[in-house]
Amino acid sequence: MNISPAPRKRVVLLGATGSIGESTLRVIAAHPDKLELVAVAARGNWEKLAAIASAHGVRHVGLFDEKAFAAARAHPAAFPAGTRLVGGLAGLVELAQLPAADIVLVAVVGTTGLEPALAALNAGKDLALASKEILVLAGQHVLAAAAKSGAKLLPVDSEHSAVFQCLEGNPHASVRRVTITASGGAFRDWPVDRLTTVTPADAVKHPNWSMGPKITVDSATLANKGLELIEAQCLFGLRPEQCTAVMHPQSIVHAIVEFTDGSMLAQLCPPSMTFPIQHALLHPARAPGVDAALDFRKLLTLDFRPLDEVRFPMLRLARETMTAGGGAPAVYNAANEVAVASFLAHQIPFLAIPRVVEHILGQLSRSAPADLPAILALDQEARRLAKSEIENRESRI
């Protein structure tokens, strides 16, 4: 009896030119019999996006930035013949609902991906989510959209993918605690007094991972771990006290799930995003990986250390945010995005990032937005206040 091979999953990749996008392209290229890229989008690097579209034969292309979109339209020969080019947020939303797609991977930085993510779920497309800010900002709405359409919500963050894999087949009530791991970032071994001298060039050098500048700075402040704890609480229906983090410098164990009987399951793999990306795109199937697996015939040491919330105040603020609930997660995320951008622009010092976030949380954390428009309005208000606070700080220097 002849058994026909399963049809290829058709993938839309939003954020194709970043580090997640590059890893996703490697996974797709490694499994041409299982995955097909049908649409790509990026913020502004139209030349790199054109090269990706040409290499993969993609004819649905989007650019968020208006100037980049105009430049791309002025160079149609850079794209495959017959390419349909769309621009702005509306273009990303259109690609997310593409009838030819089965799964949409959202890897755009920040909250730009929220509307495309919701559009994909509302259209019944499975959503592979790499932008943690989306669930932090509007988790209940994203989960509701997935539940309504029956689409799958698949985490791409290495920590949440690890939790997802450990929880498969286990009842929710059997979970006591979820622990995600943190590398500690670029300054985990620096003396605390040296942190006053940190420059943006220092902060974007991660010891384990190759990532974009914003998330690498978040790794150094541990804001990324704070966002991941908030996301884990939402994604897996946990109470704040069930979400913990521990420092693990090797970035090999990505999460540990403890069950009510005291037993634990952990997910291990090398620090490459190809592993969680492939799991999301091929789920529930598995296939040979793109990168080499761990080799236990070689010396392997796994270290775990408690996290110091005095050294990493963004982690403390995340816990307070989880307890406060309401609009606090949106405020935490928005204020952090503004503060990190200002640090990277040399406008504030590294240690001012958590101070700005704490100040804005103190002003807005009690807000409880009733719906998605109210959440988006709170996000914008938090950004406005954060920019104002930073301008005031600059004027006092």
C-alpha positions as CSV (number, residue, x, y, z in Angstrom):
1,M,0.0,0.0,0.0
2,N,1.4,3.4,-1.0
3,I,1.2,6.1,1.7
4,S,1.3,9.6,0.4
5,P,3.7,11.9,2.2
6,A,2.2,14.6,4.5
7,P,1.7,17.9,2.7
8,R,4.3,20.6,3.4
9,K,3.4,23.2,6.0
10,R,3.2,26.6,4.4
11,V,5.0,29.2,6.5
12,V,4.6,33.0,6.8
13,L,7.7,34.6,8.5
14,L,7.3,38.1,9.9
15,G,10.7,39.3,11.0
16,A,12.7,37.4,8.4
17,T,15.9,39.6,8.6
18,G,16.5,39.3,12.3
19,S,18.3,36.6,14.3
20,I,15.1,34.6,14.8
21,G,14.3,34.9,11.1
22,E,17.8,33.7,10.1
23,S,17.4,30.6,12.3
24,T,13.9,30.0,10.9
25,L,15.3,30.1,7.3
26,R,17.9,27.5,8.3
27,V,15.2,25.2,9.6
28,I,13.0,25.6,6.5
29,A,16.0,25.0,4.2
30,A,16.9,21.9,6.1
31,H,13.3,20.4,5.6
32,P,12.2,21.2,2.1
33,D,10.0,18.2,2.1
34,K,8.1,19.4,5.2
35,L,8.1,23.2,5.1
36,E,7.5,25.8,2.4
37,L,8.1,29.5,2.9
38,V,5.2,31.4,1.3
39,A,5.6,35.0,2.6
40,V,8.2,37.1,4.4
41,A,8.3,40.5,6.0
42,A,10.8,42.7,7.8
43,R,10.9,46.2,9.3
44,G,13.3,48.0,7.0
45,N,16.1,45.9,5.4
46,W,14.5,45.6,2.0
47,E,17.7,44.4,0.3
48,K,18.2,41.5,2.6
49,L,14.5,40.7,2.4
50,A,14.8,40.7,-1.4
51,A,17.7,38.3,-1.2
52,I,15.6,36.0,1.1
53,A,12.6,36.1,-1.3
54,S,14.8,35.3,-4.2
55,A,16.6,32.4,-2.5
56,H,13.3,30.8,-1.4
57,G,11.1,31.7,-4.4
58,V,8.7,33.8,-2.2
59,R,6.3,36.1,-4.0
60,H,4.5,37.7,-1.0
61,V,6.7,40.2,0.7
62,G,6.0,42.9,3.3
63,L,8.0,45.9,4.7
64,F,6.8,47.7,7.8
65,D,8.9,50.9,7.4
66,E,7.4,53.3,4.8
67,K,10.7,54.5,3.4
68,A,11.9,50.9,3.0
69,F,8.7,50.0,1.3
70,A,9.1,52.9,-1.1
71,A,12.7,51.9,-1.8
72,A,11.7,48.3,-2.5
73,R,8.9,49.3,-4.8
74,A,11.5,51.4,-6.7
75,H,13.6,48.2,-7.3
76,P,11.2,45.5,-8.5
77,A,14.0,43.6,-10.3
78,A,15.5,42.8,-6.8
79,F,12.5,40.5,-6.1
80,P,11.3,37.4,-7.9
81,A,9.1,38.0,-10.9
82,G,5.5,38.4,-9.9
83,T,6.2,39.5,-6.3
84,R,3.4,41.1,-4.5
85,L,4.8,43.8,-2.2
86,V,2.8,45.2,0.8
87,G,3.7,47.8,3.3
88,G,3.1,49.1,6.8
89,L,1.2,47.4,9.6
90,A,-1.7,46.7,7.2
91,G,0.7,44.8,5.0
92,L,1.8,42.6,7.9
93,V,-1.8,41.9,8.9
94,E,-2.5,41.0,5.3
95,L,0.3,38.5,5.1
96,A,-0.7,37.0,8.5
97,Q,-4.1,36.1,7.0
98,L,-2.7,34.8,3.7
99,P,-5.0,32.0,2.5
100,A,-2.1,29.9,1.3
101,A,-0.5,29.8,4.8
102,D,-0.8,27.1,7.4
103,I,1.4,28.7,10.2
104,V,2.6,32.2,10.9
105,L,5.8,32.8,12.8
106,V,5.9,36.2,14.4
107,A,9.4,37.4,15.2
108,V,9.1,41.1,14.9
109,V,10.6,43.1,17.8
110,G,8.3,44.6,20.4
111,T,4.6,45.0,20.1
112,T,4.4,45.6,16.4
113,G,3.4,42.0,15.9
114,L,0.3,42.1,18.1
115,E,-2.2,42.9,15.3
116,P,-0.7,40.4,12.8
117,A,-0.7,37.7,15.5
118,L,-4.3,38.3,16.3
119,A,-5.1,38.4,12.6
120,A,-3.4,35.1,12.0
121,L,-5.3,33.4,14.8
122,N,-8.6,34.9,13.8
123,A,-8.0,33.5,10.3
124,G,-7.5,30.0,11.8
125,K,-3.7,30.0,11.2
126,D,-1.5,28.3,13.7
127,L,0.8,30.9,15.4
128,A,4.4,30.3,16.3
129,L,5.2,33.2,18.6
130,A,8.7,34.5,19.2
131,S,7.8,38.0,20.3
132,K,7.2,37.6,24.0
133,E,6.0,41.2,24.3
134,I,2.7,40.2,22.5
135,L,1.5,38.0,25.3
136,V,2.8,40.4,28.0
137,L,0.8,43.2,26.4
138,A,-2.4,41.3,25.5
139,G,-2.1,37.7,26.5
140,Q,-5.8,37.1,27.4
141,H,-6.9,38.4,24.0
142,V,-4.4,36.3,22.1
143,L,-5.4,33.2,24.1
144,A,-9.1,34.0,23.5
145,A,-8.5,34.3,19.7
146,A,-6.7,31.0,19.6
147,A,-9.5,29.3,21.6
148,K,-12.2,30.7,19.4
149,S,-10.6,29.7,16.1
150,G,-9.1,26.4,17.2
151,A,-5.7,27.5,16.0
152,K,-2.6,26.3,17.8
153,L,-0.4,28.8,19.8
154,L,3.1,27.4,19.7
155,P,5.9,29.1,21.7
156,V,9.2,29.8,20.0
157,D,11.1,31.3,23.0
158,S,13.5,28.6,24.1
159,E,12.2,28.7,27.7
160,H,8.6,28.5,26.8
161,S,9.2,25.9,24.2
162,A,10.9,23.9,26.9
163,V,8.0,24.2,29.3
164,F,5.6,23.4,26.5
165,Q,7.5,20.2,25.8
166,C,7.7,19.2,29.4
167,L,4.0,19.7,30.0
168,E,2.8,17.7,27.0
169,G,0.6,14.9,28.2
170,N,0.6,16.1,31.9
171,P,-2.5,17.5,33.5
172,H,-2.4,21.2,34.5
173,A,-3.3,20.3,38.1
174,S,-0.2,18.2,38.5
175,V,2.2,21.1,38.0
176,R,3.7,22.6,41.2
177,R,6.2,25.0,39.7
178,V,7.8,26.1,36.5
179,T,11.4,27.3,36.5
180,I,13.0,29.0,33.5
181,T,16.7,29.5,33.2
182,A,18.7,32.7,32.7
183,S,22.2,32.9,31.3
184,G,22.8,36.1,33.4
185,G,23.7,38.1,30.3
186,A,26.8,40.0,29.4
187,F,27.5,41.3,33.0
188,R,26.7,38.3,35.1
189,D,30.3,38.1,36.4
190,W,31.0,41.8,36.6
191,P,31.4,43.5,40.0
192,V,28.3,45.5,40.8
193,D,30.2,48.8,41.0
194,R,31.5,48.3,37.4
195,L,27.9,48.4,36.1
196,T,28.1,52.2,36.3
197,T,30.5,52.1,33.4
198,V,28.5,49.9,31.0
199,T,28.2,51.1,27.4
200,P,25.8,50.0,24.7
201,A,28.7,48.3,23.0
202,D,29.3,46.2,26.1
203,A,25.6,45.3,26.6
204,V,25.1,43.9,23.1
205,K,27.8,41.2,23.5
206,H,25.9,38.1,24.8
207,P,28.1,35.3,26.1
208,N,25.9,32.5,24.7
209,W,23.3,33.7,22.2
210,S,23.4,35.7,19.0
211,M,20.4,38.0,19.2
212,G,19.3,41.6,18.3
213,P,20.4,44.6,20.4
214,K,17.2,45.1,22.3
215,I,16.8,41.5,23.6
216,T,20.5,41.3,24.3
217,V,20.2,44.4,26.6
218,D,17.1,42.8,28.2
219,S,19.3,39.7,28.9
220,A,21.8,41.9,30.6
221,T,19.2,43.6,32.8
222,L,17.1,40.3,33.1
223,A,14.1,42.2,31.8
224,N,13.9,39.4,29.3
225,K,13.5,36.9,32.1
226,G,10.9,39.2,33.7
227,L,9.0,39.3,30.5
228,E,9.3,35.5,30.1
229,L,7.9,34.9,33.6
230,I,4.9,37.1,32.8
231,E,4.5,35.3,29.5
232,A,4.7,31.9,31.2
233,Q,2.1,32.8,33.8
234,C,-0.3,33.8,30.9
235,L,0.6,31.0,28.4
236,F,0.4,28.1,30.9
237,G,-2.3,29.4,33.2
238,L,-0.1,29.6,36.3
239,R,-0.2,31.7,39.5
240,P,2.7,34.2,40.0
241,E,4.2,32.1,42.7
242,Q,4.4,29.1,40.4
243,C,6.8,30.9,38.0
244,T,10.4,31.1,39.0
245,A,13.8,31.6,37.4
246,V,17.3,30.5,38.1
247,M,20.7,31.4,36.7
248,H,22.2,28.8,34.4
249,P,25.3,30.1,32.6
250,Q,25.6,27.3,30.1
251,S,22.1,27.9,28.6
252,I,21.6,24.2,28.0
253,V,18.7,23.5,30.4
254,H,16.0,25.8,29.2
255,A,13.3,25.1,31.7
256,I,12.4,22.7,34.5
257,V,8.8,21.7,35.4
258,E,8.3,20.4,38.9
259,F,5.2,18.3,39.5
260,T,3.2,17.8,42.7
261,D,4.8,14.5,43.5
262,G,8.2,16.2,43.6
263,S,9.5,14.8,40.3
264,M,10.9,17.2,37.7
265,L,11.2,17.2,33.9
266,A,13.8,19.4,32.1
267,Q,14.4,20.1,28.5
268,L,18.0,20.3,27.3
269,C,19.5,21.3,24.0
270,P,22.4,23.5,22.8
271,P,21.9,27.3,22.9
272,S,20.6,27.6,19.3
273,M,17.2,28.9,18.4
274,T,16.8,26.3,15.6
275,F,15.7,23.8,18.2
276,P,12.6,25.6,19.5
277,I,11.8,27.0,16.1
278,Q,11.8,23.6,14.5
279,H,9.6,22.2,17.3
280,A,7.0,24.9,16.7
281,L,7.0,24.6,12.9
282,L,6.9,20.8,12.7
283,H,4.7,20.2,15.8
284,P,3.6,17.6,16.7
285,A,6.2,15.8,14.4
286,R,9.9,15.6,15.1
287,A,12.8,15.4,12.6
288,P,16.6,15.5,12.5
289,G,17.8,18.9,13.8
290,V,19.6,21.6,12.0
291,D,22.4,21.9,14.6
292,A,24.3,19.2,16.4
293,A,22.7,17.8,19.6
294,L,24.4,17.6,23.0
295,D,27.1,15.0,23.2
296,F,27.3,13.4,26.7
297,R,30.5,11.6,25.7
298,K,32.2,14.9,26.1
299,L,32.7,16.7,29.5
300,L,29.5,18.6,30.3
301,T,29.0,20.8,33.4
302,L,25.7,22.3,34.3
303,D,25.7,25.0,36.9
304,F,22.7,26.6,38.6
305,R,22.7,29.7,40.9
306,P,20.0,31.7,42.6
307,L,19.3,35.1,41.0
308,D,20.0,38.2,43.0
309,E,17.1,40.6,42.6
310,V,19.1,43.4,44.1
311,R,21.6,43.1,41.3
312,F,18.8,42.5,38.8
313,P,16.0,44.9,39.8
314,M,14.1,44.2,36.6
315,L,13.4,40.7,37.9
316,R,11.9,42.1,41.2
317,L,9.8,44.6,39.2
318,A,8.5,41.7,37.1
319,R,7.4,39.8,40.1
320,E,5.6,42.9,41.4
321,T,4.0,43.3,38.0
322,M,2.7,39.7,38.0
323,T,1.2,40.2,41.4
324,A,-0.4,43.5,40.4
325,G,-1.9,42.2,37.2
326,G,-4.3,44.4,35.3
327,G,-2.4,46.8,33.1
328,A,1.0,46.4,34.9
329,P,2.5,44.0,32.4
330,A,1.8,46.3,29.5
331,V,3.3,49.2,31.5
332,Y,6.4,47.2,32.4
333,N,7.0,46.2,28.8
334,A,6.4,49.7,27.3
335,A,8.5,51.5,29.8
336,N,11.3,49.0,29.3
337,E,11.2,49.3,25.5
338,V,11.6,53.1,25.7
339,A,14.3,52.9,28.4
340,V,16.4,50.3,26.4
341,A,16.1,52.4,23.2
342,S,17.3,55.5,25.1
343,F,20.2,53.5,26.6
344,L,21.2,52.2,23.2
345,A,21.0,55.9,21.9
346,H,23.4,56.9,24.8
347,Q,20.7,59.1,26.4
348,I,20.6,57.3,29.8
349,P,23.1,55.0,31.6
350,F,22.6,51.3,31.9
351,L,21.5,51.4,35.6
352,A,18.8,54.0,34.8
353,I,16.8,51.4,32.8
354,P,15.1,49.8,35.9
355,R,14.7,53.2,37.6
356,V,12.7,54.5,34.7
357,V,10.6,51.3,34.6
358,E,9.9,51.4,38.3
359,H,8.9,55.1,38.1
360,I,6.4,54.5,35.4
361,L,5.0,51.4,37.1
362,G,4.4,53.6,40.1
363,Q,2.4,56.0,38.1
364,L,0.3,53.6,36.0
365,S,0.5,50.0,37.4
366,R,-3.0,50.3,39.0
367,S,-4.7,50.8,35.7
368,A,-7.0,47.9,34.7
369,P,-7.8,48.2,31.0
370,A,-11.2,46.7,30.1
371,D,-10.5,45.8,26.5
372,L,-7.8,45.7,23.8
373,P,-8.2,49.4,22.7
374,A,-7.7,50.4,26.4
375,I,-4.6,48.2,26.6
376,L,-3.1,49.8,23.5
377,A,-3.9,53.3,24.9
378,L,-2.2,52.3,28.2
379,D,0.8,51.1,26.2
380,Q,1.1,54.5,24.5
381,E,0.6,56.4,27.7
382,A,3.4,54.4,29.4
383,R,5.7,55.2,26.5
384,R,4.8,58.9,26.6
385,L,5.5,59.1,30.3
386,A,8.8,57.1,30.0
387,K,10.0,59.4,27.3
388,S,9.1,62.4,29.4
389,E,10.9,60.9,32.5
390,I,14.0,60.3,30.4
391,E,14.0,63.9,29.0
392,N,13.6,65.2,32.6
393,R,16.6,63.0,33.7
394,E,18.7,64.4,30.9
395,S,17.8,67.9,31.8
396,R,18.9,67.3,35.5
397,I,22.4,66.0,34.4
